[in-house]
């Protein structure tokens, strides 16, 4: 994640005013070397944010980013404590000693990563809130330099005098996700953070014994009482964090408190209660709402990205063993939809190309070749609406999912398809068999779907010892999914994908495809470059069953059947097409009839309901029904 900074040069404290804009990741900031010097102003300085006209003063500040915090003259050495405290809160940061460390006490700088920029006005609230929320910073709040309140404050790069080189330390903490700033004004002293009435008498007895061994259980009980009392998540969070900091012996990590809040909140309210109707009889917000017959009548029909398999706003999974080409299948699906092409001949309700975002958490380096190979084989350009995303959305972290949603929304990504490859990479350090943790992941996936209005596909592994239909992890996964697709190599270069769970398609329905190597020329160093692509095959119906047709497929098939009645050997393709277009009537726009006929015929061919072939000696293209 790149951050926009202003890089400054000067000769003394007052001359660091003119600079040049640069973009740096937090890791690159952490890699700035220590300079050994008798004059710290011989080093470069940075303003963390964008500055109008590249001239530093308070009026010219456009925005601020990152949280640089100086902690000066601490009585004891707290470097390791700072690092451990930031890791415990899953905060990305750089920690390094300051110029006069060990000369005038212990001095440190913490540069914490933020998920977005802030206005200078927001920043003056966000930094104190951040300090208050991170226990290790709050512990040493009295030693924090008040310069953080200066809107255009700059910070010198790491340096030290020659005689203190052995004390200089620096560490890049990459333990979580960028911190989401809280820019609201709030009271931050040793009083209840919300400023509302004290907690009621029921909670006083519970808070009196928040000791190690029962803190989690007691805070969960307190949280339930706060939710019932306030019906406002921000207020609940402020109160519970305050109670934990004040009465916990010792306090829980802030991230553990957040987990408690989210768990209790989801138990009471699926969404933000401010969006829920007020129950006039109870005079409070309710998570319930009656859906009447009239509501059902006004509900739009389900729309399918891939008929009967991938619905709009649905949660899906593709599972397979290593080397079973499950990622190739997901990539093929995404590119087909981005180009508004049928996937294995299956119909789609989408009228226009949809945006597709492929989160390549595994195999990022080879993705370019795969896309280039697909485009070459299909003789198509890389679509502008198909994008890949680096960075790892951590699905078992509510904070990370908040950031992921915020990023997608700022890119105006909506009503499309998201592919996360793989589930394992998106749930680091999680016990896959833990039903509770898995439930949190599935709930966060649904939050992503609701926020973007998009379908989501997770790519996941089967166990090497598993049966074809078994995925790794808790059964809570299967219960949350709308569709599950299993991928399996069947021998040679042939693979099949099968429906293991679906709402509108029979379990066991499968399709075959071949993987074929495509030559992409040579690399810049003259080495051969190639990749694999998918060559679609045909449907295999479950034994004794007939594959269901989508509405459009059935509509066109019925018209073709009617037209070819009495033609057991078929009739000329273009003649049938012209007749069927006329039979479609006004319900299909004239300019779409031809394309609808051609695309549906291709789908019906793949389902082995129609045959289209050239017949000699007249070399006429004939269409024929092969199954009634």
N, C-alpha and C positions, 0 to 999 in steps of 0.2 A: 504494500500500500504506500503510494508516494504522497509526501506532504510538501506543500509549497512554503518555502522559507525565503528570507532576504539575507544574503551573505554580505557581511560588512568588513571593512578594513579601517583601522585608525591608528593613532599613535598614543592617545590617552583616553580617559574615560569619556570625554565630551566630544570626541571626533568621530565616533562610530555612528554616522548619520546617513551616509550615502552607500548604496550597495547594488548588488545584482541579484535578480531572482533565480533560485535554484529549486530543484525537486529532489527530495531524498527520502528513502525509506528509513524506518526506525533502525533497522540493522545497519544501514550506511552511516547513520548518526553515531551508532555505537562503535563503528569502526574508525571514527576520527582518532588519529593517534595523539597520545600525550606529547606535548612540546616541552622540552626542558629549557627554561628561560628565567632570567632574573627580572623580566618585565612581562607580566601576563598580557599586557596590551599589545605586545608584538604578535599575538596570535589573532586569528580571525574570530569574528563574532556572528551570531545569528539572531534574527527576529523570527519567531515561530509563527508565521502567518504571511499574508499578502499585504503589501504596502503600496499605496498610490504614489506614482512617480518615483518609486524606489528611494524615497527620502523619508527617513524614520522620524516621525513625531506622532503624538496622540491623534491629531486630526486626520492623518493620512492612513491610519490603520483600517484596512478593509475587513479583515477577519483574523482570527487567531486559531491556532491548532496546537496540539500536544500540550501537556502540562509540565513545564519545567519548574521544579521546586528546589530551592536551596535550603539546606538544613545546616545551620552554623553553630559552632562552639558547643557541641554536645559533650557532656562530661566523659562519656565512655565511647569506645569504638562500636558503632552499630552497623557497620557495612553489611555483615552477614545477616543481621536481623532485618535490615531493609530488603535485601534480596529475598529472604525466606518469606517475609510478610507480603511482598508483591506476588510471589508465586502462589501463596495460599489463597489470594484473592483472584487468581487467574488473570493478572494484568500484565500486558506487555510493556516493558520499560527498559531504559538504560540507567544504570547506577554507576556513578564514578566519584572519586574524591575530588574536592575543589582545590584551588591553587594554594591556599594557606593551611591545608590539612596538616595537622601535627605541629604547625608553627603557632597557631592560635586556636588550640583545641581541635576537635574532630569536625571536619567539614565535608559535606556531601552534596551532590546534585542528583535528583531523580527526574528523569524525563519520561513521563508516561504517555503512551500512545492513545489518541482519541479517535473515535469512529467517524467524526465529522469536524468541520470547521465551525466556529462560533463568531458571532459579532463581538466587538470589544465589550459591549454592555453585558451580553450573555456570559462572557468569559469571567467577569468579576464575581459572578455568582457561582459559576461552574467549578472554579478552582477550590474555593473553600468547601463546597459540597463534596468534592472529590476527597479532600483531606479528611473530612469528617467521616466519610464512608470507608476509608481504608484504615484499619486499626493501628497499623504500625506508624502511619503518618500522624494520626490523631494523638498517639502516645507522645510524640515529640513535637506537637504543634507549637509549643512555646519557643522552639528553636528555629522555626521556619521564618525565613527572611520575608518581610512584608512587601518586598519589591514586586511580588506577584500581582499586586494591585495596580501597577503601572501599565497602562494599555499598550505602550510601545516599548516595553522593556526588552533589552537584548541580552544575550548570554554568550560568554566567551567559550570557545572550544577548550577541551581539557588541556591543562598544563600544570607544571609544578616547578619549583626552584630546584637547582642541582642537588642541594643537600637533602631533599625529601623524596628523591626518586624511589627509594626502597619502600616508601609508604603508599605510593600511587596505586590505586586499584580501579578496575572498571569491569562491569559485567553487563551483558545483554540478556535480559530476562524475556524469553519468548515462550511463556507458559500458558497463554490463553488467547484472548481476543482483545481488540482495541476497546477501550472503555467508552461506554455511551454516556456523554455528558448530561448531567442534571443541571439545567440552567435556571431553575426556578429559585426565587428568593425564599430562604427558609431560616429559621432560628437555629443556631448551631452551638449553643452553650450547653451547660449541664442541666438542661430542662428538656421536657418532652418536645421532640423535634417538630411536631405538628402544631404546637401552640394551642391545642384544644384542651378540653377538660381532662383531668387525670383519669387514669383507668379506673373502672368501677371496683366496688368492694370485692366482687367475685374473683377478680384477677390478683388482688393484693396477696391473698393467701398462696397463690400459685407462684408468684414471683419471689417469694421469700426464701425459696430453697432451690435456686437455679445452679446446682453444682454439677460437676463432672459425673456422668453416669445417668443423669436424668434430664439434662438440659434440653435435648431434642424433643423428648416426650412432653415436657412441661411447656416449652415454647409452642409446640403444635397446639396444645390445649388453649394457650393464651391467644394464639392466632385465630382460632375458631371463634373465640369470644369477641375479638376485635372486628372480625368480618361481620358478625351479626350486628355489632353495635354501630359501626361506621358506614358499611356498604360502600367504601371507597378504597381502592387498592393502594393509592398513594399514601393515604392516611394510615392504613394498616401497616404498610412497609415502614413508614417513619416511626410509628409507635413501637413496633416489634424490634426494630434495630436499636432503638433507644433503650428498651427494656433489657435487651441482650447485653448491650455495652455497660449498662448501669448495674445490673444484678447478676450477670453471668460470672461464675467463679470456676475457671476463667470463661470469658465470652466465647461463643461459637464463632467460627469464621463467617464473615458476611455472606459468602456464597452459600453456606449451609442454611443460613437464615432465609436467603432468597428462595432456596429450594422448598423450604417449609411453606413460605407464603404462596408460591406458585401452586404447590400441591393442594393446599386448603382452598385457594381461590378457584382452581379448576373444579374442585369438588362441589362448590356452591354455585359457580357461574361459569357457563361455557365461554362466554365472551364478557367484555366489559359491562358491568351492570348499568352504566349510564345509557347503554343502548337498549336496555330491557324496559318493557312497559311497567307502569306503576299499578299495582293492585289496589284499587280504591277501597276495598274492604279491609285490607291490612295496613294501608297507608305506608307501604314501603315497596321498594323495587323488587320485582319478582323475576326469577330465571325461567318461569313457565309462560307459555303462550299457546292458546288454543288455535289450531288450524281448522277452519271450517270448510264445509263443502264448497262454499264460494271461493275460498282461498285456493283449494285444489283446482277448481275450474279455471282460475286465472293463472295458475302455474304454467310456465312454458314447458314444452316437451324436452326430455333429455336430448342433448345434442352429442354426437359422437365424433371424436377426432378420428378414430378407427372403429368402424361399425361393429357394435356389440362387444368390443374389447377395451378400448381406451375412451372413456367418457370425459366430457369437460369437467373440470374441477374434481378429478378423481385421484385416488392414491393407489399406485400400482407398483409392481416389483417384477424384475426379470432376474431369475436365479439360474445358476449353472456352475459347474466345476471350473477350475482353472483351465485355460486353453479351450474352453467350449464355445468361444466367440460371442459370449453374451454382450460384451461391449460393442462389438461390431454390429450386432443386431440392433442395439439401442441407437447407435450412431446412424445406421441405415434408416431406422424409423424416423428419427429427428429430421434428417435431410429430406426424406420423402415428404413429410408434412410441411417442411419449410418451403418446398417447391409446389405444394398442393398436388402431390401425386399419390395415387393409391398405394397402400401398403399391402403387398401380396394380393392385390386385386380387390381389397375390401373397401367398401364405400365409406364416404366421410360426409358429415353434415356441414363442414366448414365451407364458407363461401369464398373466403380470401386466404392468402398465405398467412400463417400464424407465426409469431415470434417463438424461437426455440433457443433455450439456454442450456448448454451442456457443461456441467460442472465436472471437469476431469481431475479427480483427486488421485487417480492412478493412471499411469501411461500418458501423462501430459506431453512428454517429449515426442511420442510417436503419433500424436493426434493430427498434426498437419499432413503427414503422408497419407493417413487414412482418409482425410477429407479430400485431398488432391486426387487420390485413387478413385474415390467414389465419383467425383466430378468428371474425371477422365472417362471412366467406364460408361457413365450415363450421358456423356457429352453435354454437360450442364456447367454453368458457372457456380462458384461458391455464392450461395444466396446471402444477401445483406441482412436478412432477418434470422440467420443462424449464427449464433455467437458461442464462444467458449469462455468459461470463467475460471480464473485461477483463484486460489484462496480456498480455505476449507471451512464451509459452514458446519459448525459442530452441533449436531442435532440433539445431543443430550445436554446442551447448555442453552438455557433460555436467553441469556444475554447475547450469545453468538447468533441465535436465530433472529433476535430483534435486529441485530446489525445487518444480517443477510436480507431480511425483509426491507429494512430501510434502504439498503443499497439497490435492490431491485425496483423499489418504488421511485427512487431518485432517477433511475434510468428509464422510468415509465414502462417497465415490463409488466404486461398484464394480458390475460386471455390467451395464454400460449401453452407451451410445454416446457417443463423443467426436468432435466435428467441429472441425477446425482450418482456418480460412479467413483467409489463404491460406498455402500452402507457401512462397511467396516471402517473406512477412512473417515467417514463423517460421524462416527461414534467412538472416538479414541478413548482407550482405557476403560470402556464400559464392559461390564459383564453381560455378554449377549443373552445369557439365560435368565437374567434378572427381569421378571415380568414388570416390576415397578418402573425400573429404568427404561425398559422398552416402551411402556405406556407413555412415559414422558416424551420419548422420541416420536412416537406416532401422533401424540397431541401436537407437538411442534410442527410435524409435517402438515397436519391439518391447518395449523395457523398460517403456514406459508401458502397453502392452497387458498384459504379464505382471503388472505391479504392481496394476492395477485390474481385471483380468478383463474388460475391455471391448473392444468393437470400436472402431476408429479410422478416420475418414475424413479425408483431406487434400484440400483444394480447390486446384487448380493450373491454371495458364494453359497454353494452347497458344501456340505461336509464330504470329504473324500470317501467316508464310509457310509454315506447316506443313500437312501433309495432315490429314484429319479424325482420324486415330488417333495423331497425334504430339503428345507433351507436350514442354515445355521441359526440357532438362537431360540428365543422364547416363542411359544405358541401365540403370544399377544400380537406378533407381527401379522400372522395369517388372519386373525380376527379383524384387524383394522383395514385390510386391503380390499379394494374393489375388484382388482384383477391381479392374478399371479400367472406369469409366463415362465415355463421351465424350458431351458435350452440343453440339448444333449447331442453329442456327436454320435452318428450312427454307423460310421465306417468310412474310410477313405476321406474324401473332401466333402462328404455329405453331413448335414446337420439338420435337426428338426427342432422346431419350437412348438410347445403344446400348452393348452390352457389347463392350468391346475385349479384355478378359481376364476369365475366370471359371472356377471349378472345376466347377460343376454346371449351367452354362447355356451354350448354344451362342453362340459368338462371332458377332456380327452381329444377334442378337436386339435389337429396338428397340421403344420405346414413344413415342407422340406425346402432346404436351400443348399446351394453349393458355395464353398469359399474358393475364390479364384485369385491367383496372384496377378497383380498389375505392375508392369514395368514403368517406373517414373524417371528413367534416365539415370543420371549420375549426380553425386553430391559436388559441392564446390571443390572437393579434393579428389574428384575423379572416381569415387567408389560407387558401385551400383546401388541404386535406390529403388525399392519396391514396397508394396503393401498388399494386403488382402482386401477383397471386396465381396459383397454378397450378391449372388445370382439367384433370384427368386425361383422357387418351384411351385408345386400345386398343393391343394388342400387334401388332407386325409381325414375322412369323416369317421366319427366313432362308429364302431361296429353296430349295424342294425339301425343307424340313425341317419337322417338327412340334415345336412347343414342348413341352418336358418338363413333367410335372406334379409338384408336391410330393406327399409321401406322403399327406397329408390330402386334397388335391385329387383324387388318383387313387382313393382309398378311396371318397369320396362320389360321384365321377363313375361309378365302376363300379356302385355301388348304384342310381344314377338310371338308368343305361343298362339295367340288369336290370329295373327297375320299368317303364320305358317301352317295353320290348320289345313289339312288336305295336301301339304307338301312334305311327305315323309322323307324325301331326299334333299330338302332344303330349297332355297331360292337365292337369287342374286342379291348380294349384300346391299348395294346402293338402292335397289328397288325396295327391299324390306325397310331400309333406313328411312326413305322418303315417306313410305306409308305409315310407319310407326310415329314419325315426327308429326304427321297430320293427326294421328289418333291421340296424341298427347293433349290436344286441345289447348285452352287458354290457361290452364293451371301451370304450364311451363312457359316462360318467356321464349319468344321465337328465336332469339339469338343464343339461347342455351340448349335448344333441343338437340342439335347435332352432337355437341360435346357430351351431353348426358347419354345419348344413345351409344356413342363410341366407348365411353368409360365404363358404362354398365355392361356392355358386351364383353369387354376385357375381363371384368370381374366374374361374369358368368362363365366365361371360358375357363378361368382358373378353378372354378368350382365344378367344372366338368358337366355343366348343364347345356352348353352350346359348343358347337364346333364351327370354326371359320377356316376355310381352306381354298386354294386355287385348284380348279379342275380343268383338265385338258381334254380335247385340243383347243377349246375356245379361250382358255386361260381366264375364266371368270372366277371372281371371288364369291364363294357360296357360304351362306350361313344356314346352319342346320341344328335343330333341337336333338340332343342325344339323351335327354332324360326328361320324362314328363312329370 
